[in-house]
Amino acid sequence: MKKKMWLVGGVGIVVLLAVAGLTLRGRGLGMAALHHGRAFLDHKNAVRGGNFTNVIFLHHSTGRALIQEGGVRERLTAAGFQFWDHDYNWEGLSRPDGTLAGYSYSIPGDNTDPDGLARLFAQPVYAWPLNAFSGLLQHEVIIFKSCFPVSNIENDEQLEEDKGYYRQIRAVIDKHPEHFFILLTQPPLNPAETTPEAAARARALADWLASPEFLAGHPNLAVFNFFDLLAESDPQAPDYNMLRAAYRHGTDSHPNTAANETIGPQLADFVAQTVAAYRTQVQSGGP
């Protein structure tokens, strides 16, 4: 026990010295190191408990509005979950009570597009939050999404490239059956910011992610088809596969309050149900 305590203390000192040194050598590096140091010191508050109730949601502005206007935190808290969320790096983590933690996990490039997520999931894994992916892995349930610019898929080559990034992410997820992952498909674009062809490819990506072709044989991964819930579904409509009229405001691609109030509870219930199913599978001797 004493040896373990000395080891933990030594690692903490190394981290803090690195924070101090990097702060002196460059503001950007120093800030990242400072955040990693704070995450290290706060490890005991974020650490997983073994029953899949510690949740983190990695998102940007669309996810923030979904949480705040859709009551996601409140609904999951009522269901017995500890719900953390991670916004842009400059805002960082919010604790289960909704207060800012004062640090981020330093998501590489603040990039949550498919290529950025693939880079994030490719990071080496440590027991402590010494990089972004290891920070996310302090939580048992990891929800993640890209934002609406990803729906601007200009050609079939770009569509296949995005699928390749998600295959890379899925391969990493397969290595972590002690965690449960929930992917939200990207939101659609406002008709003012896309074309029918690009929107069709965005639909194809979302549908593929939610399909058995992508999900079968990967029990610790679920997909919430956010795109499908937000996009116009009538093939005869001029805004088919684009952000539907009832969920948009002007030319902005951010879903409006009506969208968030409608979909937020659905997301919270999806999380609770899929996590419960995986927990039961694990407890019965599954993966």
N, C-alpha and C positions, 0 to 999 in steps of 0.2 A: 504493500500500500504506500509506504513512504517513498519507494522508488518511483512509483507511478506519479505521486504528487510532485516529486522533484522534476520529473520529466515534463509534466504539464506546466509547472512553473518556469522551467527553462525555456520551453517553447514560447510561453507568453513573453518572457523577457526578450527573446530574439525578435519576436514580432514587433514589440514596442520599440526596440532599437532600430529596426528597419523602418518603422514609421518615422521616427525622428530623422534618420539619415536621409530618407527620400524626400521628406518635407524640405530639407535644406537644399536638395539638389534640383528640384523642379516642382513648380506648383501643381502641374497635372499629376505627375507621379506621386507627389506627396499627398495629394487629396485621395488618390486611389489607395495608397498605403494606409492613410488615416482611416478610411472606411473599412478596409480589411481588418485593421487593428480593433476597431469598435465592434465589428462583427464577431471577431475572436472573443472579445471580452463578454459579449452578449450571448455567447453560445448556449449557455444554460437556459436562456429564456426561449430560444427557438428550437432547441433539440427535440427530436422526435420521441414519442413515448411508447411506440410499439403497437398502437391500436388504430392507426390510420385516421387520427382526428386532427393532426397538425397539418394545416393546408397553407400553401402559398400560391398566389396567382401572379404570374409575370405578365405585365401588360404595359400599354401606353395610354393615351388619352381616351380612346374608345372604351377600354376596360375600366378606367377610372370612373367614367360617367355611368357605366353599367353597374358598378358597385354602389356608387352613391345614390343614383336615382332608382335603381332596381332593387335596393334593399338586400343585396347579396350577403353582406357581412352580417346583418341582423338575422337573416333567415338561417344562415349556417350556424351562427352562434346559438340560436334557439334549438338547433338540431344536435348540439353537443360538440361542434367543431371549434378549433382555435384558428381563425382565419387571418392570415397575414397576406399582404399584397405588396408587390414591388413595381413601382412606376418607373419613369425615366430615372437615370442615375442621379440627376440633380435633386430629385425628390426622395428617391430611395424607398425604403421599406416603411410600411405602416403596420403597427402592432394589432393584435386582435381587438383592442379597444378603440382602434381607429386613429390613435396618436402616431405621429411620425417617430421612427426609431432613431433618426439622426445619422443614419449611414445607409449605404447601398451595398449590394454585392458586386458592384463594378462590372456590369454586363459589358462584354467587349464591344466597343464602338457604339454602345447604347442601341445596338442593332437587333431587332426582333423579327426582321424579314427571314425567310427560310435560310438564306446563306448565313445570316448572323446567328440564328438558332443552331444551325449545324456546327458552327465554330464554337458556340457556347457548350454544346453537348460533347464536343471533342476534347474539352479540357481534362487534364488529369484529375483524378478523384483523391481527395484527402479526407481524413476523418474530421478535420476542422475546416472552417470556412476560409480557406486560404486562396481561393479563386471563386469566380462566380458560380460555376456549376456545383462545386463543393458547398457553397452557401445554400443553393437551392436544395441540395440533398440533406441539409439539416432538418428539412421538413419531410413528412411522410407522403403527402399528396402534393403533386406539383402540377399546377394548371398553367398553360402557356398559350400564347397566341401571337400572330402577326397582325398588323393593322391594315387598313383599307388600301394603301398604295400597292400592296402585293396583288390586288385584283387587276392591276394594269398589266396584264400579260399580253405582250405585243405579238407574239408568234408561238408556234407549236414547239420550237426549240426551247424557248423560255419556260413553257409549261413542263416539258420533260426535265429541264434542269431543276425546277422547283420540286418535282416529284423525287428526283435524286437526292436532294437535300433532306427531304422527309424520310427517305429510306435510311439515310445515314443516322438520323435522329432515332428512328425506330430501332436500329441495331444497338444503339447505346442503351435505350430503354430496356431492351431484352436482358441486359446484363444486371439490371437492378430490380429483381422481383420483390425486394423489401420495400419498394416504393410503388406508388400508383400514380400514373401520369394521365392527365386529361388535356387534350389538344382542342382548342377552339379554332374552327376554320376561320379564315380571314373575312372581314366584312366586305360587302359589295361597294362599288363606287356610285356616287351620284351620277345621274345621266349626263350632267354637264361636264363630267370629268372622265368619260369613257366612251367607248364605241360598242356596238352590238357584238362585234367579233371578239374584242378583248373581254367583254362581259361573259360571253359564252365560254371562253377558256377559263375564266375565273370560276364559273359554275362547274366546269369539268374538274378543276383541281379540288374544289370543296367536296364534290360528290365522290371523287376517288378516295379522298382522305376518310370519308365516312363509310366507305364500302367494305364488304368482307375481303375484297382483294387486298386492301391495306391492313385491315385489322385482324383477320383470321390468324389464329396461332400466336397472338400477342396479348395474353390475358391481363397484363398490368397496364394496358393502354386503352383509353376510351376516347371517342371523338364527339364533341358537341358541335353540331352543324350550325354554327352561328350565321354563316352566309345564307343558308337556306331559309332561316327564320326572318332574315332581313330583306331578302331579295324578292322582287316581283316574280311570281311563279306562272303568270299567264303568258303562254308563248305568243299570243296575238297582241299583247301589249307592247307599245313602243319602248317601254323601259324594262322589258323582260331581262332578267338576270342582273338588274341594277337595283340600287336602294329604292324600295317601294315608296310611293308618294306619301303614304300615311306616316312613314318613318323618316322623312327628310324635311329639312328647313332650307329653302333657297337652293343654292348650289353647293352647300357644304356636304361633304361625305360622312361627317360624324352623325351617327343615328341620333334622333331627337329623343326628348324625354318620354314620349309615348312608346317608342321602341324599347327604351331601357326599363320602363315600368312594366312592360309586357314580358320581356325576355329575361330580366333579372331573376324573378322567382323561378322560372323554368331552369335556368342555369343552376341555381342553388339546389333545387330538387334533383337535378341530374347528377350533381356532385354527390349528394347524400346517398342516392340510390346506387350509383355505380361503385362508390367506395364501399358501401355495405355489402354489395355482392362480392367484391374482391376480398374483403375482410373474411367473409364466410368461407370463401374458397380457400384462403390461406389457412384458416383455423381448422378446416376439415382435412388438411394435409395436401392441399393443392400446391401450386407453384410458390 
